[in-house]
Amino acid sequence: MVSQQFLYDKMLEVMALDCTQSQKDMFATLSGFISNKNNEEWLLVVSGYAGTGKTSALAAFIKGLKRLGKKYV
């Protein structure tokens, strides 16, 4: 199992631009959600206004998973 901090760092590493604080908060939430194998929650909703960086942050998240050889849908 990959640690939450490692996932968070990997997401920041692959982000093409400087992250906003909201994106960093989202990375922290995503990495916690993914790294907690005892988590009974299986759905995470990402919402926000247009232009706030949701798509860019999720793209960085997926790139991080790819680099780690993790499966994703």
C-alpha positions as CSV (number, residue, x, y, z in Angstrom):
1,M,0.0,0.0,0.0
2,V,1.3,3.4,-1.0
3,S,1.4,6.1,1.8
4,Q,-0.9,9.1,1.7
5,Q,2.1,11.5,1.8
6,F,3.8,9.7,-1.1
7,L,0.6,10.0,-3.3
8,Y,0.3,13.6,-2.4
9,D,3.9,14.3,-3.3
10,K,3.5,12.4,-6.6
11,M,0.5,14.5,-7.6
12,L,2.3,17.8,-6.9
13,E,5.2,16.5,-8.9
14,V,3.2,15.8,-12.0
15,M,1.1,19.0,-11.9
16,A,2.2,21.1,-14.9
17,L,1.5,24.4,-13.2
18,D,1.7,25.8,-9.7
19,C,-1.1,24.5,-7.6
20,T,-3.7,26.6,-5.9
21,Q,-4.4,26.0,-2.2
22,S,-7.7,24.4,-3.3
23,Q,-5.9,22.0,-5.6
24,K,-3.5,21.1,-2.8
25,D,-6.4,20.5,-0.5
26,M,-8.0,18.3,-3.2
27,F,-4.8,16.3,-3.6
28,A,-4.7,15.7,0.2
29,T,-8.3,14.5,0.1
30,L,-7.7,12.3,-2.9
31,S,-4.5,10.7,-1.6
32,G,-6.2,10.0,1.8
33,F,-9.2,8.5,0.0
34,I,-7.0,6.2,-2.2
35,S,-4.5,5.2,0.5
36,N,-7.1,4.2,3.1
37,K,-7.8,0.5,2.3
38,N,-10.2,0.2,5.3
39,N,-12.3,3.0,3.9
40,E,-15.8,1.9,3.4
41,E,-16.6,4.9,1.2
42,W,-16.2,4.2,-2.5
43,L,-17.3,7.4,-4.0
44,L,-15.7,10.8,-3.9
45,V,-17.4,13.8,-5.5
46,V,-15.2,16.6,-6.8
47,S,-17.2,19.8,-7.4
48,G,-16.4,23.5,-7.8
49,Y,-16.9,26.5,-10.1
50,A,-15.7,26.5,-13.7
51,G,-12.1,27.4,-14.1
52,T,-11.0,26.4,-10.6
53,G,-8.6,23.6,-11.8
54,K,-10.7,20.5,-11.1
55,T,-9.8,18.9,-14.5
56,S,-6.1,19.8,-14.2
57,A,-5.9,18.4,-10.7
58,L,-7.6,15.2,-11.6
59,A,-5.4,14.8,-14.7
60,A,-2.3,15.1,-12.4
61,F,-3.9,12.6,-10.0
62,I,-4.3,10.1,-12.9
63,K,-0.8,10.7,-14.1
64,G,0.5,10.0,-10.6
65,L,-1.5,6.7,-10.5
66,K,-0.1,5.8,-13.9
67,R,3.5,6.4,-12.8
68,L,2.9,4.3,-9.8
69,G,1.5,1.5,-11.9
70,K,-1.9,1.7,-10.2
71,K,-5.2,0.8,-11.9
72,Y,-7.8,3.4,-12.4
73,V,-11.1,3.8,-14.2
